[in-house]
Amino acid sequence: MNKDALVDRMVKLTGYPKATCKECLDAFITAVGNALKQDEQVVLTGFGTFLAMKRAGRTGVNPATGKKMTIPARRVPKFRAGKALKDMIK
């Protein structure tokens, strides 16, 4: 499911106009991104937790040239599913 399909499903579930659902989804994505940028966790009880994890630097191989290269450390987003979400998809 892509973003447009999710918006369409939100319209069916809520009865709100498509533009409103799209704005709400965009606002949610922006709010989560901004919170992760500030190193905050976003906890939605029952659904899951969005957090930023630190990934250590490592040595990799350039597939085009075969040369070894250093991949720098960085922060990456992560999602941990909550119990209610896990139970929902069983």
N, C-alpha and C positions, 0 to 999 in steps of 0.2 A: 504494500500500500504506500502510495506516495502522498505528498502534502495535499494535493487537490482532492484525492480520494478521501483522506481523513477529514477535510473540511466538509465534503459532501455528506459523510457519515454523521458529522456533528450537526449539520442542518437537519437531517432526518431525525436524530435523537432529541434535539432541542426545539425544533420548529422556528428557530431564529433565522433571519436572512443570511444568505451566504457571505455577504460582505462583513457582517458582524462576527460570524464564526471565524472568518479568515483573520480579522483584526485581533480577535481573542487568542487564536493560535500563535500569531506573530508576536503578540505581547508576551505570551507565555515563554516562547523560545528566547526572546530578548531578555526577559527577566531571569531565566535560568542561566543564560550565557553571562550576564552581568554579575550574577551572584558567584558563579564559578571563577570569573576573572578576579573577583575580590577574595578568593579563597574561602568562600562560604559553601556550606552544603545546603542542598534543597531537599528537604525530607517531606514526602507526601505519604503519610501513614497509610499503610495497606497497599500502596502502589509501588513505591520504591524511593531510592535516594540517588540524587545526582551529586557527584563530587569530582574534584580535580585531583588527579594523582600525579606524583612525580615519577617520571620514567628516567632511569639512570642512563648516562652516556654509554655507548658501546662501540665496538669495532664491527663494521659491516663490509660487504664486498659489492662494488659497483658491477651490476650484471652486464653492462655493455663492454666494460674494459677489463674486468676481472681484478682491478686494483683494490687493495684494501683502503678503507676510508673510515674516518671517525664520525660517528653519529652523535651529535651533542645531546646532553640531558635536556629534558623539556617536560612541561606539564601537559597532561592529556585528560580529556573528560572521560568519566566512567559512570555507569549506571548499575545499581544493585537493585534487583527486583525485590519487592516486599512479599510477605507471605500471602496476602490476599490475591495478588497478581499471579503468583506461582500456583495457588490453588485453583484460580479461575481457568488456567490453560491445561489443567490435567485432563 
